[in-house]
Amino acid sequence: MWKNAFGWAAAALLALLAAGCTAPLQTVPDDTAQPALVRLAPKAFPDFGDAMAFDGLPYAIGQSQRYLSRLPPDTPFSFGPDTYSAQHLQASLSRFLDLIKARPDPVTLQRQIAAEYRVYKSPGRSSTAKVLFTGYYEPVLSGSPIRSETHRHPIYARPDDLVEIDLSRFSDRYAGQQMVGRLEGRSVVPYYDRQQIDDQDALAGKAQILAWIRDPVNLFFLHVQGSGRVVMSDGTTLSVHYAGANGQPYRSIGRLLIDRGVINREAMSMQAIRGWLRHHPEEMAETLNHNPSYVFFETVETGPLGCINVLLTPGRSVATDRRLFPMSALAYVTISQPLIDGAGEIQSWHRLDRFVLNQDTGGAIRGPGRADLFFGGGPYAETAAGHLKHDGDLFFLVLRPENEPD
């Protein structure tokens, strides 16, 4: 059935392009006109150290190695102007595992990295030359296998009529662009937005419902996080993972509330948004619908999974723009993390630099100046992820080619 649908989609696409396509396009922002990564001279390397004493790092590296092992050895990965194979990335990760087995002191580690690795730096945002780090976590939601008075909000699987089209296959000028939509007769039109899906039941008969959720605010933030666990009313637990989106643009409701003057920029956090929505239920639907982007899910045996289909490691996995940065690669971040008291209040922020693996992406993570750190699950993770919005630096490491002179 859908082979024919894609045929009609291609024909409709050409007409749309000729007329000035009105379907939503996912494009790289202007900020990405600059190189995504710049290779550094050894004297410009950061002072490498790991605030987590390498804990969890071998596991995270192993997850990236699992991903690379599934690829042809010559699969290319771009580090700015340079390209390396999947086999070379495997060797880079294996060698780094050897380096950290002895838990080297910072001086020894610095010397070894300078001798054996190339280091690349993201130029960050054009306005600051820094990377804005935010956080994400694994939410836990209350759910039910059937709709009830208390559980009325659906988690949808990927709809049957959603069509994704790689525009680069039609012209080089659309490289890196994708259109997401649906067929309406012989035309490709934008897919339903959040308001149509939630308020007009636009997906009736088009998408499986994986679970019914009690809290619409929690469901909204599940969309933002991209994966989570649902504790069902029958005692079972369902792990759900990102399976696609409707192609509509992501619009921040945090930005909306700042622009309205109801939450100060300095006080903005996920927790502040939650609090405002709960105190203004009459404005909840309109506020949530400000973001037309909608995420669809699939069930997985275990999670949370990153976009390269490996388990994420708290404090060690990051999400970046996968069109710009090499997935699975070893990275290093200069980043802040909060100290939280027994009441769940943030007491202070501390710089906790560490090595991470690039294992995920996100709809709002676009350009060389954005990255998302995965905090795991639980109260601390939710608080830290909800409040993190700090500038830092992002570096990538890869073994120097064997034929490179010292």
C-alpha positions in Angstrom: 0.0 0.0 0.0 2.6 2.5 1.1 4.9 1.8 -1.9 2.2 3.4 -4.0 1.7 6.2 -1.5 5.4 7.1 -1.7 5.1 7.2 -5.5 2.3 9.7 -5.2 4.4 11.6 -2.6 7.3 12.0 -4.9 5.1 13.3 -7.7 3.4 15.7 -5.3 6.7 16.8 -3.9 8.1 18.0 -7.3 5.0 20.1 -7.7 5.4 21.6 -4.2 9.0 22.5 -4.8 8.2 24.1 -8.1 5.5 26.3 -6.4 7.6 27.1 -3.3 7.0 24.2 -0.9 4.7 25.0 2.0 5.2 21.6 3.8 7.4 21.8 6.9 11.1 21.5 6.1 13.7 20.5 8.7 16.7 22.6 7.8 20.1 23.4 9.4 20.0 26.9 11.0 22.1 29.7 9.7 24.5 29.2 12.6 25.7 26.1 10.9 27.2 28.0 8.0 30.4 28.0 10.0 32.4 24.7 10.4 30.8 22.4 13.0 34.2 21.4 14.4 37.6 23.0 14.3 40.8 21.0 14.8 42.9 22.4 17.7 46.7 22.5 18.0 47.9 20.6 21.0 48.8 23.8 22.8 45.1 24.8 22.6 43.7 21.6 24.1 41.6 22.1 27.2 42.9 20.9 30.6 41.5 17.4 30.5 40.1 15.9 33.8 37.1 13.9 34.8 35.0 15.1 37.7 33.3 11.7 37.8 36.6 9.9 38.3 35.8 7.9 35.1 32.9 6.2 36.7 30.4 4.9 34.2 32.7 5.9 31.3 33.7 2.3 30.3 30.0 1.3 30.1 29.2 4.3 27.9 32.1 3.6 25.7 31.0 0.1 25.4 27.6 1.2 24.2 29.1 3.3 21.4 31.3 0.3 20.4 28.1 -1.8 20.1 26.7 0.8 17.7 29.9 1.0 15.6 30.1 -2.8 15.5 26.8 -2.9 13.6 28.2 -0.7 10.8 30.4 -1.5 7.8 34.0 -0.8 8.9 34.4 1.9 6.2 31.4 3.9 7.2 32.5 7.6 7.2 32.2 10.0 10.2 32.9 13.7 9.8 34.9 15.7 12.3 34.6 19.1 10.8 36.9 19.1 7.7 38.3 15.6 8.4 36.7 12.1 7.9 37.4 8.9 9.8 36.0 5.4 9.4 33.9 3.5 11.8 36.9 1.2 12.3 39.0 4.1 13.3 36.4 5.3 15.8 36.4 1.8 17.3 40.2 1.9 17.6 39.9 5.4 19.2 37.5 4.2 21.8 39.4 1.0 22.6 42.6 2.9 23.1 40.9 5.4 25.4 39.6 2.5 27.5 43.2 1.3 27.9 44.2 4.8 28.9 41.7 5.1 31.7 42.0 1.6 33.1 44.8 2.9 35.4 42.7 6.0 36.3 45.5 8.3 35.3 46.1 11.7 37.0 45.3 14.8 35.0 48.9 15.4 34.0 49.4 11.9 32.7 46.1 11.9 30.9 46.9 15.3 29.3 50.2 14.1 28.1 48.8 10.9 26.6 45.9 12.6 24.8 48.3 15.2 23.3 50.6 12.4 22.1 47.9 10.2 20.6 44.7 12.1 19.8 43.4 14.9 17.6 41.0 17.2 19.4 38.3 19.2 17.8 36.2 22.0 19.2 32.7 23.2 18.4 32.7 26.9 17.6 29.4 27.2 19.6 26.8 29.9 19.0 27.9 32.8 16.8 26.8 35.3 19.4 28.8 33.8 22.3 31.3 31.3 20.9 30.0 28.9 23.6 27.7 25.9 23.6 24.5 26.2 25.5 24.1 23.0 27.6 20.7 21.9 28.8 19.7 18.6 30.4 17.2 15.8 29.9 16.1 12.8 32.0 14.0 9.7 31.9 10.5 10.6 33.2 8.1 8.2 34.9 4.4 8.5 34.1 1.2 7.0 35.5 -0.6 5.1 32.7 -3.3 2.6 31.9 -3.9 0.2 29.1 -7.4 1.4 28.7 -9.0 4.9 28.7 -10.7 5.9 31.9 -11.9 9.1 33.7 -8.5 9.4 35.3 -6.3 8.4 32.3 -7.5 10.2 29.2 -4.4 11.3 27.3 -2.9 8.9 24.7 0.7 8.0 23.9 0.5 7.4 20.1 2.6 5.1 18.1 3.9 6.3 14.7 0.8 6.9 12.5 0.3 4.8 9.4 -0.2 7.8 7.1 2.9 9.7 8.1 5.3 10.2 5.2 9.0 11.2 5.4 10.8 12.4 2.2 14.5 13.0 1.9 14.6 16.1 -0.3 18.3 15.6 -1.1 17.3 12.8 -3.5 15.6 15.4 -5.7 18.3 18.1 -5.8 21.6 18.7 -4.2 20.4 22.2 -3.1 18.1 20.4 -0.6 21.0 18.5 1.1 20.3 17.7 4.7 16.6 18.6 4.4 13.6 16.4 5.0 9.9 16.9 4.6 7.4 15.2 6.9 3.7 15.1 5.9 0.8 13.1 4.8 -1.0 12.4 1.5 -4.2 14.3 0.7 -5.4 13.0 -2.6 -2.3 13.5 -4.8 -0.7 16.2 -2.7 1.7 16.1 0.2 0.5 18.3 3.0 1.8 19.1 6.4 1.1 16.5 9.1 -1.4 17.3 11.8 -0.2 19.6 14.5 -0.6 19.3 18.2 -3.9 21.1 18.4 -5.4 18.9 15.7 -4.1 15.7 17.3 -5.0 16.5 20.9 -8.2 18.5 20.4 -9.7 17.3 17.2 -8.8 13.6 17.4 -7.0 13.7 14.1 -5.3 10.4 14.6 -8.4 8.3 15.1 -7.9 5.1 13.3 -4.5 6.1 12.1 -2.2 5.3 15.1 -2.0 2.7 17.8 -2.4 4.0 21.3 0.3 2.5 23.5 -1.0 3.7 26.8 -3.4 6.3 28.4 -1.7 8.8 30.6 -3.1 10.5 33.7 -1.3 13.9 33.5 -1.2 15.9 30.2 1.7 18.0 31.5 3.8 14.9 32.2 2.8 13.6 28.7 4.0 16.9 27.1 7.4 16.6 28.8 7.6 13.0 27.7 7.5 14.4 24.2 10.3 16.8 25.1 12.5 14.1 26.7 11.9 11.6 23.9 11.7 8.5 26.1 10.5 7.3 29.5 8.8 4.7 31.6 5.0 4.3 32.1 3.9 2.5 35.3 0.6 0.9 34.3 -2.4 0.5 36.5 -2.0 -3.3 36.3 1.4 -3.1 37.9 3.5 -3.6 34.7 6.0 -1.1 33.4 6.2 0.1 29.8 9.4 1.6 28.3 8.6 3.9 25.4 11.1 5.5 23.0 11.0 8.1 20.3 9.7 6.7 17.0 9.2 9.9 14.9 7.6 13.3 14.9 5.0 15.2 12.9 7.6 17.5 11.2 6.0 20.6 12.6 8.5 23.2 14.0 9.4 23.0 17.7 8.3 26.1 19.6 9.4 26.6 23.1 6.6 27.2 25.6 9.2 28.5 28.0 10.1 31.3 25.6 6.3 32.0 25.2 5.9 32.4 29.0 9.0 34.6 29.2 7.7 36.8 26.3 4.3 37.0 28.1 6.1 38.2 31.2 4.6 35.5 33.4 8.0 33.9 34.3 11.2 35.7 34.5 14.0 34.6 32.2 16.3 34.0 35.3 13.6 31.8 36.9 12.8 29.8 33.8 13.0 26.0 34.2 11.0 22.9 33.5 9.8 23.1 37.1 8.7 26.7 36.7 6.7 25.8 33.6 5.0 22.8 35.4 4.1 25.1 38.3 2.6 27.7 36.0 0.5 25.2 34.0 -0.9 23.6 37.1 -1.9 27.0 38.5 -3.5 28.1 35.2 -5.5 25.0 34.0 -7.7 27.2 31.9 -4.7 28.3 29.8 -3.0 24.9 29.6 -4.4 23.7 26.2 -3.6 26.9 24.5 -0.1 27.1 26.0 0.8 23.5 25.1 -0.6 23.9 21.6 1.8 26.8 21.1 4.3 24.0 20.3 2.9 22.3 17.2 5.6 19.6 17.2 4.3 16.2 18.3 6.3 13.0 19.0 5.3 9.4 18.4 6.6 6.5 20.4 7.4 2.8 20.2 7.8 0.3 23.1 11.2 -1.2 23.8 12.3 -4.0 26.1 14.6 -1.7 28.1 15.6 1.9 28.0 16.2 4.7 27.7 17.8 4.4 24.2 19.6 7.1 22.3 19.1 7.8 18.6 21.8 5.2 17.7 19.8 2.6 19.5 22.0 2.0 22.5 21.4 2.5 26.2 22.1 5.9 27.5 24.4 6.4 30.5 23.6 9.0 33.2 26.1 11.8 33.2 28.0 10.3 30.2 25.6 10.5 27.2 25.0 13.7 25.4 22.6 14.7 22.6 23.8 16.9 19.8 22.7 17.8 16.2 23.5 14.5 14.5 23.8 16.3 11.1 26.9 18.2 12.4 28.6 16.0 15.0 29.9 12.3 14.8 27.5 10.0 16.5 28.9 7.6 19.0 32.2 9.5 19.2 34.1 10.4 22.4 33.7 13.9 23.5 34.6 16.2 26.4 32.5 18.9 27.9 33.1 21.8 30.3 29.8 21.9 32.2 28.1 22.9 35.4 26.0 20.7 37.6 23.8 21.6 40.6 24.3 20.6 44.3 20.8 19.8 45.7 19.8 19.6 49.3 17.5 17.1 51.0 14.4 19.1 50.1 15.2 19.0 46.4 16.3 22.7 46.3 19.4 23.8 44.3 22.0 25.2 46.7 24.8 26.0 44.2 26.3 25.1 40.8 29.7 23.6 40.4 31.8 23.1 37.3 32.1 19.3 36.7 33.9 18.7 33.4 33.9 15.1 32.1 34.2 12.8 29.1 31.0 11.9 27.4 29.8 9.9 24.4 27.7 11.5 21.6 24.8 9.0 21.6 21.6 11.0 21.1 19.9 13.9 19.3 16.7 16.0 19.9 14.3 18.1 18.0 15.4 21.3 19.8 19.1 20.5 19.7 20.1 22.3 16.5 23.3 23.9 15.4 26.9 23.8 16.8 25.9 25.8 19.8 23.5 23.3 21.5 24.0 20.1 23.5 21.9 18.2 26.0 23.3 16.1 28.9 21.4 13.0 30.0 21.0 12.9 33.8 19.2 9.5 34.1 16.1 9.0 36.2 14.8 10.0 39.6 14.2 13.3 41.5 17.8 14.6 41.2 17.9 13.9 37.5 14.6 15.7 37.0 15.6 18.8 39.0 19.1 19.0 37.4 17.8 18.5 33.9 15.0 21.0 34.4 17.3 23.8 35.5 20.5 23.3 33.5 20.9 26.1 30.9 24.6 27.0 31.1 27.3 27.9 28.6 30.3 25.6 28.2 32.5 24.0 25.6 32.2 20.9 23.6 35.3 19.0 22.2 35.6 15.7 20.3 38.6 13.3 20.4 39.8 10.8 17.8 43.1 8.9 17.5 45.6 10.6 15.3 46.1 8.7 12.0 49.1 6.3 12.1 50.9 8.1 9.3 50.6 11.5 11.0 54.1 12.9 11.9 54.7 13.8 15.6 
